[in-house]
Each structure stands twice: as structure tokens, then as C-alpha cells.
Amino acid sequence: MTSAPLSWPDAAGPVIRGDLTVAIAYVTPAGGAVVTSVSPLGLGNREAGRIGFTT
């Protein structure tokens, strides 16, 4: 989790607010990445820079 606001391009908005299965990744301290699928996404507030999801 980050306290910094996120930003994304206009074309990503429908995907973020849609009912698609997406993957979220984060970088580990060792420089690797952990990828987890989440679905549905559907929760995005571009003005606030926030994205939420249910699993």
C-alpha cells in the first residue's frame, strides 16, 4: 500500500472501473516482483488517485 496518489492514462479508466480480472504487482526489497490477480476491480477515483478492488 502506498500513501502517494496514483495516476493512469485516460485509456486505462474503463479497465480500472470495469469488471475485468486484472493483475497487481509490487516490487520486493530484493528487486523481484510479486503478481496477484484480483477481480473485479471496478473501484477507481482518478481525481483522488485511488484504486480499490475486491477479491
C-alpha positions in Angstrom: 0.0 0.0 0.0 1.2 3.5 -0.7 0.0 6.8 0.6 1.2 8.5 -2.7 -1.6 9.2 -5.2 -1.6 7.1 -8.3 -2.0 8.3 -11.9 -3.1 6.4 -15.0 -3.8 7.3 -18.7 -7.3 8.0 -19.9 -7.4 4.7 -21.8 -6.9 2.8 -18.5 -10.1 4.3 -16.9 -12.6 1.9 -18.4 -10.4 -1.1 -17.5 -10.0 0.1 -13.9 -13.7 0.7 -13.5 -14.8 -2.4 -15.3 -15.4 -6.0 -14.2 -12.2 -7.4 -15.7 -9.7 -9.6 -14.0 -6.5 -7.7 -13.6 -3.1 -8.3 -12.0 -1.5 -6.1 -9.5 2.2 -6.3 -8.8 4.6 -4.9 -6.3 8.4 -4.8 -6.1 10.1 -6.7 -3.3 13.0 -5.4 -1.3 15.2 -7.8 -3.2 14.2 -6.3 -6.6 11.8 -9.1 -7.6 8.1 -8.7 -8.3 5.0 -10.4 -6.8 2.0 -10.5 -9.1 -1.5 -11.2 -7.8 -4.7 -11.4 -9.8 -7.7 -9.5 -8.5 -11.3 -9.4 -9.7 -13.5 -7.5 -10.0 -11.7 -4.2 -10.0 -14.4 -1.6 -10.6 -13.3 1.0 -8.0 -11.3 3.9 -9.2 -11.2 7.6 -8.4 -8.8 9.3 -10.8 -9.2 12.7 -9.2 -8.2 11.3 -5.8 -5.6 9.0 -7.3 -7.1 5.9 -5.6 -7.8 2.4 -6.8 -9.7 -0.3 -4.9 -10.6 -3.9 -5.6 -12.4 -6.9 -4.1 -11.1 -10.4 -4.2 
